[in-house]
Amino acid sequence: MRSPTGPEGSHPASQIEDYLVFGEFGEVNPSVSDGSTFTFLDPEKLKAIFHGPVPGCHLYSRLDSPSTQVLAGALALMEEMPAAHVTASGMAAIACTLFNFCTQGTNIVSDRLVYGGTYALLKNFLPRLGISTHFVDFTDPDQVQQALTPKTRVLYCESLSNPLLRAPDLSRMAEIAHSRGARLVVDNTFAPLLFTPRRQGADVVIHSLTKFINGMSDCVAGVITADESVIRELSDASNGASMLLGPTLDSARAASIYKNLHTLPVRLLQHGKNAQALAERLATMGIRVSYPGLPDYPDRAVWKRQADSRLGHGGMMTIDLGEENRAQRFMLALQARRVGLLAVSLGYYRTLFSPPGSSTSSEIPEEERAATGLGPGLVRFSVGLDFDLERTWTRFEASLREAREGVS
Ligand SMILES: *Cc1c(COP(=O)(O)O)cnc(C)c1O
């Protein structure tokens, strides 16, 4: 789906109301499509659709449906990309994108700090297909530059890395990739609307819709946003990774995610407001807290250049309590006081916390984790939409005290 360019100086967050599409019968929400296959009134159009999109026609719901197309169109607009394709998960979006660009004998240069599932895909699975990955620190452009070879097809990173919340300089990464004929693929899951990586030159922007974009922790989904040619390759009936591997998002789910998209900027503001307040109070207490809105955030300059300042600094925060058992006591105390839930994932309306070292990043070897500062006492927070933050803070502080004193 084509996206018009927004007015000068505008930002995706201020345009989100314009993504609204009416239903077939005038419903305020688009009608939900309920068919796996579609009728053709003209056999010539059926013939033509096997060679590329035909306006107003759908072939088969593994490829797309009116409902998945509405969601894809909105997400393309959000990322200021010409086109998008939704998938059954964030991992499917990542895997299909990499399959699209990489063949046997080629390689990927990836940030060493990426989502655990992505790390495992790159490190363990893709080598089985003859695709290798070199992991480097994307906050150091020289390391990235040196890692590229003539066989490099993709530079891969997250706009805000999991779980340490580092923000690579995407303009620099795009420049390095393009000077060597590679593509910059950015996973923007942690910072939707905050970052619009296309503006810095990213070729493909991916999301796990499971997280902030849907925000309800009630489904798993993903999206690939890119140029029309890339989306066409992915959905090609005889060669496309997405079409042939088949990670299809159900129409009913697509419709429900689309409805949640409209509250994203408002939710992000509240996630960010709460996370900022908690991070500041924790920092004042001398707790080792990482949050992009704190003065000691190491990528402050990059953040300032790349992020939409009106939306705050996002809902993700980490606290390092040094030892694993202290982190565990802390999380149990928080859960007992109903501050939030000990669960992986993020972007939910309630606070979620998990220990990345022994969960979502456990795929990353221990030496590698230690080298990056991902210690056993690290707790990752996705701060919720709590209205009464004073009440939350009182409980947070009591949980912290309990964890530090070792009483349970
Ligand atoms: C969750 C997540 C993914 C994977 O998405 P799924 O929807 O769980 O497949 C990829 N990248 C990041 C940064 C994530 O947080």
PDBQT file of the ligand as one rigid body, heavy atoms in Angstrom, charges set to zero:
ROOT
HETATM    1  C1  LIG A 501       9.623  -9.817  20.777  1.00  0.00    +0.000 C 
HETATM    2  C2  LIG A 501      10.649  -9.296  19.873  1.00  0.00    +0.000 A 
HETATM    3  C3  LIG A 501      10.884  -9.900  18.632  1.00  0.00    +0.000 A 
HETATM    4  C4  LIG A 501      10.153 -11.137  18.193  1.00  0.00    +0.000 C 
HETATM    5  O1  LIG A 501       8.808 -10.900  17.990  1.00  0.00    +0.000 OA
HETATM    6  P1  LIG A 501       7.654 -12.034  18.137  1.00  0.00    +0.000 P 
HETATM    7  O2  LIG A 501       6.428 -11.275  17.811  1.00  0.00    +0.000 OA
HETATM    8  O3  LIG A 501       7.715 -12.554  19.531  1.00  0.00    +0.000 OA
HETATM    9  O4  LIG A 501       7.990 -13.090  17.142  1.00  0.00    +0.000 OA
HETATM   10  C5  LIG A 501      11.835  -9.346  17.822  1.00  0.00    +0.000 A 
HETATM   11  N1  LIG A 501      12.537  -8.251  18.196  1.00  0.00    +0.000 NA
HETATM   12  C6  LIG A 501      12.347  -7.658  19.368  1.00  0.00    +0.000 A 
HETATM   13  C7  LIG A 501      13.162  -6.460  19.727  1.00  0.00    +0.000 C 
HETATM   14  C8  LIG A 501      11.402  -8.153  20.255  1.00  0.00    +0.000 A 
HETATM   15  O5  LIG A 501      11.224  -7.554  21.447  1.00  0.00    +0.000 OA
ENDROOT
TORSDOF 0
